Amino acid sequence: MRVLIVEDEPALAGAVRDGLRLAAIAADTAGDGHVALEMLDINTYDVAVLDRDIPGPSGDAIAQAIVASGSGLPILMLTAADRLDDKASGFELGADDYLTKPFEMRELILRIRALARRAPRSTPPVHELAGIRLDPFRREVYRDGRYVALTRKQFAVLQVLVEAGGGVISAEELLERAWDENADPFTNAVRITVSSLRKRLGEPWVILTVPGVGYRIGTEAAPGDDGAGDDDEIAAEDATMPGRAGNA
């Protein structure tokens, strides 16, 4: 899951970002309305968390822009304005939820997950594929009934792969959806995380490499799929990362 936080107080924005990351939620921050609109235009998010009183286009204006875009992006307004009239006007502008400051991080996380679950493009809360059972709300993973302990990043990567339903996900897309915008596009983080995730899940390998394309979940390799060799992982990543094609 990837969230955009629009908040002009750097300390609060950083605290929210770090709190979400601890919950395996990738988060980007924007300190004013202009930056927020640019990031919404470039990136794909699951939830937008908007402070109403920010420099540039206000949180209200951003909410209106999101609604007008027809994207269906859920909006959570996070603000100190706690009067009923303030909340009513926020909902009228298109907000899906409203949380006043100060707030508990746990409540914010629960509300964000609830919004993502209700979004038109979201998938069922519990995902099952190829013997893997992934519960994003309990942050639990089972392989053939066996509990598998994962790091936050391993869990985020596995969630993207499982939600693809066996479809191939490129290393570039994994980087975009499981990391935040500060991730280096030339990093080996995707290859390393996938490799360690495979080992945690155990044999037979259930994360398959499609050379030159990316990764997918499956129990039977299709033509062109490979199991887990490091060289194959490097080749797959090199072929799918920006600026790396042809450098395998």
Secondary structure as GFF3:
##gff-version 3
##sequence-region A 1 248
A	DSSP	beta_strand	2	6	.	.	.	ID=ss1
A	DSSP	alpha_helix	10	22	.	.	.	ID=ss2
A	DSSP	beta_strand	26	30	.	.	.	ID=ss3
A	DSSP	alpha_helix	33	42	.	.	.	ID=ss4
A	DSSP	beta_strand	47	50	.	.	.	ID=ss5
A	DSSP	alpha_helix	59	69	.	.	.	ID=ss6
A	DSSP	beta_strand	75	79	.	.	.	ID=ss7
A	DSSP	alpha_helix	84	92	.	.	.	ID=ss8
A	DSSP	beta_strand	97	100	.	.	.	ID=ss9
A	DSSP	alpha_helix	105	118	.	.	.	ID=ss10
A	DSSP	beta_strand	127	129	.	.	.	ID=ss11
A	DSSP	beta_strand	132	135	.	.	.	ID=ss12
A	DSSP	beta_strand	140	143	.	.	.	ID=ss13
A	DSSP	beta_strand	146	147	.	.	.	ID=ss14
A	DSSP	alpha_helix	152	163	.	.	.	ID=ss15
A	DSSP	alpha_helix	171	178	.	.	.	ID=ss16
A	DSSP	alpha_helix	189	201	.	.	.	ID=ss17
A	DSSP	beta_strand	207	210	.	.	.	ID=ss18
A	DSSP	beta_strand	214	217	.	.	.	ID=ss19
A	DSSP	alpha_helix	230	240	.	.	.	ID=ss20
###
